[in-house]
Amino acid sequence: MVEIIIIRHGRPVIETSRAISASDFNKWVQAYDQATIDQEYQPSSETINIASRCTKIVCSHLPRSIESAKALKKTPDTTEFLFREAEIPSGRWTYPKFKPKTWAIIFRVLQLFGYSANAESLSEIKNRALTCANQLITYAEQHGSVLFVGHGTLNWFIHKQLISMGWHGPTKANSKHWGYGIYQYNQT
């Protein structure tokens, strides 16, 4: 039995309450990608225990992923650009203004319908998620267990890939900060 554990990073420290324009959303995403995690909002002891059973630790190159692994009392073995969050489109509009989370929902929905200005297309995200899933499977086969401290949208796409490949795991990817999913595959 090999195992992949996917945990979403901790809550980043970034302003989310101020309304911004679509043209400012791209700058906000860049700041989000450089944000550290909120030290007041730590993983549960259950989440730390789940992470402790992994022998290979994989993170994206983004600070929130790396810092989250450390909060889980793990040192990343691998940090890769490949495992970054799924890129999100943006726009050039100065009006209307919404909170960043609202823009994120709007642009993710638009992305589902083919809009990909300044970002990966939906098919590119799916292809990258397949590559990520295959890399995590390789690590799991080599090490027995692998922990990926990842990002909400990419985790969801990797979840879909693993389930479609016959891995057993949760029916739905956990998108909450510090949320996790355990995926297992019987090699016999």
C-alpha positions as CSV (number, residue, x, y, z in Angstrom):
1,M,0.0,0.0,0.0
2,V,1.4,3.4,-1.0
3,E,0.0,6.7,0.2
4,I,-0.2,10.3,-0.8
5,I,-1.4,12.9,1.7
6,I,-2.4,16.3,0.3
7,I,-2.7,19.2,2.7
8,R,-3.7,22.7,1.9
9,H,-1.4,25.4,3.2
10,G,-2.2,27.5,6.3
11,R,-4.0,30.8,6.1
12,P,-1.9,33.5,4.4
13,V,-1.4,36.9,5.9
14,I,-2.9,39.3,3.4
15,E,-5.5,42.0,3.2
16,T,-8.9,40.6,2.0
17,S,-11.5,43.0,3.2
18,R,-10.8,46.0,1.0
19,A,-12.7,46.2,-2.4
20,I,-10.3,46.4,-5.4
21,S,-10.8,46.6,-9.1
22,A,-10.2,43.8,-11.6
23,S,-7.0,45.6,-12.7
24,D,-5.7,45.6,-9.1
25,F,-6.6,41.9,-8.6
26,N,-3.5,40.8,-10.5
27,K,-1.3,42.8,-8.1
28,W,-3.2,41.3,-5.2
29,V,-2.5,37.7,-6.5
30,Q,1.2,38.6,-6.8
31,A,1.2,39.8,-3.2
32,Y,-0.7,36.6,-2.2
33,D,2.0,34.5,-3.8
34,Q,4.6,36.2,-1.6
35,A,2.5,36.1,1.6
36,T,3.6,34.2,4.7
37,I,1.2,32.2,6.8
38,D,-0.7,33.4,9.8
39,Q,1.3,32.1,12.9
40,E,-1.9,32.5,15.0
41,Y,-3.7,29.9,12.9
42,Q,-1.7,26.7,13.3
43,P,-2.5,23.2,12.1
44,S,-4.3,20.8,14.5
45,S,-2.4,18.1,16.3
46,E,-4.4,15.6,14.1
47,T,-3.1,17.3,11.0
48,I,0.5,17.3,12.3
49,N,0.1,13.5,13.2
50,I,-1.2,12.8,9.7
51,A,1.8,14.6,8.2
52,S,4.3,12.9,10.5
53,R,3.8,9.5,8.8
54,C,5.1,10.8,5.5
55,T,8.7,10.1,4.4
56,K,8.8,12.4,1.4
57,I,7.8,16.1,1.6
58,V,6.8,18.1,-1.5
59,C,6.0,21.8,-1.6
60,S,5.5,24.4,-4.2
61,H,8.1,27.2,-4.4
62,L,5.7,29.6,-2.8
63,P,6.3,30.8,0.8
64,R,2.9,29.7,2.1
65,S,3.6,26.1,1.0
66,I,7.1,26.0,2.5
67,E,6.1,27.7,5.7
68,S,3.1,25.4,6.1
69,A,5.4,22.3,5.8
70,K,7.5,23.7,8.6
71,A,4.4,24.4,10.8
72,L,3.6,20.7,10.2
73,K,7.1,20.0,11.7
74,K,8.4,18.8,8.3
75,T,11.3,20.0,6.2
76,P,10.5,20.0,2.4
77,D,12.6,17.5,0.5
78,T,11.4,19.0,-2.8
79,T,10.1,22.5,-3.7
80,E,9.0,22.8,-7.3
81,F,7.5,25.5,-9.5
82,L,5.5,22.7,-11.1
83,F,3.4,22.4,-7.8
84,R,2.4,26.1,-7.7
85,E,-1.2,27.1,-7.4
86,A,-3.3,27.0,-10.6
87,E,-2.8,30.4,-12.2
88,I,-5.9,32.6,-12.1
89,P,-6.9,35.1,-14.8
90,S,-7.3,38.8,-14.3
91,G,-8.8,41.7,-16.1
92,R,-8.1,45.4,-16.9
93,W,-11.3,46.8,-15.6
94,T,-11.2,49.6,-13.1
95,Y,-14.9,49.3,-12.2
96,P,-16.7,47.6,-10.4
97,K,-14.8,46.9,-7.2
98,F,-15.1,43.7,-5.2
99,K,-13.2,42.0,-2.4
100,P,-10.4,39.8,-3.6
101,K,-12.2,36.6,-2.7
102,T,-15.1,37.7,-4.9
103,W,-12.8,38.4,-7.8
104,A,-11.2,35.0,-7.3
105,I,-14.6,33.3,-7.6
106,I,-15.5,35.4,-10.7
107,F,-12.2,34.7,-12.5
108,R,-12.3,31.0,-11.6
109,V,-15.8,30.7,-13.1
110,L,-14.7,32.6,-16.2
111,Q,-11.7,30.3,-16.4
112,L,-14.1,27.3,-16.6
113,F,-15.7,29.0,-19.6
114,G,-12.4,29.6,-21.4
115,Y,-11.2,33.0,-20.2
116,S,-7.5,32.8,-19.3
117,A,-6.1,36.4,-19.7
118,N,-2.7,36.5,-18.0
119,A,-2.9,32.9,-16.8
120,E,-2.9,29.2,-17.7
121,S,-5.9,27.9,-19.6
122,L,-8.1,25.3,-18.0
123,S,-6.6,22.6,-20.2
124,E,-3.1,23.7,-19.2
125,I,-4.0,23.4,-15.5
126,K,-5.5,19.9,-16.1
127,N,-2.3,18.8,-17.9
128,R,-0.1,20.2,-15.1
129,A,-2.3,18.5,-12.5
130,L,-1.8,15.2,-14.3
131,T,2.0,15.8,-14.3
132,C,1.9,16.6,-10.6
133,A,-0.2,13.5,-9.8
134,N,2.2,11.3,-11.7
135,Q,5.1,12.9,-9.9
136,L,3.5,12.3,-6.5
137,I,2.7,8.7,-7.5
138,T,6.4,8.2,-8.4
139,Y,7.5,9.7,-5.0
140,A,4.9,7.5,-3.2
141,E,6.2,4.4,-5.0
142,Q,9.8,5.3,-4.1
143,H,9.2,6.3,-0.5
144,G,6.0,4.6,0.5
145,S,4.3,7.8,1.6
146,V,4.5,11.4,0.3
147,L,3.1,14.6,1.7
148,F,2.2,17.4,-0.7
149,V,1.6,20.8,1.0
150,G,-0.3,22.4,-1.8
151,H,-2.9,24.9,-2.9
152,G,-6.7,24.9,-3.0
153,T,-7.4,24.8,-6.8
154,L,-4.4,22.7,-7.8
155,N,-5.1,20.2,-4.9
156,W,-8.7,19.8,-6.3
157,F,-7.4,19.0,-9.8
158,I,-4.8,16.6,-8.4
159,H,-7.5,15.0,-6.4
160,K,-9.6,14.4,-9.5
161,Q,-6.6,12.9,-11.3
162,L,-5.7,10.5,-8.5
163,I,-9.3,9.3,-8.2
164,S,-9.6,8.8,-11.9
165,M,-6.4,6.7,-11.7
166,G,-7.9,4.3,-9.2
167,W,-6.6,5.8,-6.0
168,H,-8.8,5.6,-3.0
169,G,-9.4,8.8,-1.1
170,P,-12.1,11.3,-0.1
171,T,-15.0,11.9,-2.4
172,K,-14.3,15.6,-2.3
173,A,-11.0,17.5,-2.0
174,N,-10.7,19.5,1.2
175,S,-10.3,23.2,0.3
176,K,-10.0,24.6,3.8
177,H,-6.7,25.9,5.1
178,W,-4.9,22.9,6.8
179,G,-7.6,20.6,5.2
180,Y,-6.2,17.3,4.0
181,G,-7.0,14.2,2.0
182,I,-5.4,10.8,2.3
183,Y,-5.1,8.8,-1.0
184,Q,-4.1,5.2,-1.0
185,Y,-3.3,2.6,-3.7
186,N,-2.8,-1.1,-3.3
187,Q,0.0,-2.1,-5.6
188,T,-0.8,-5.8,-5.6
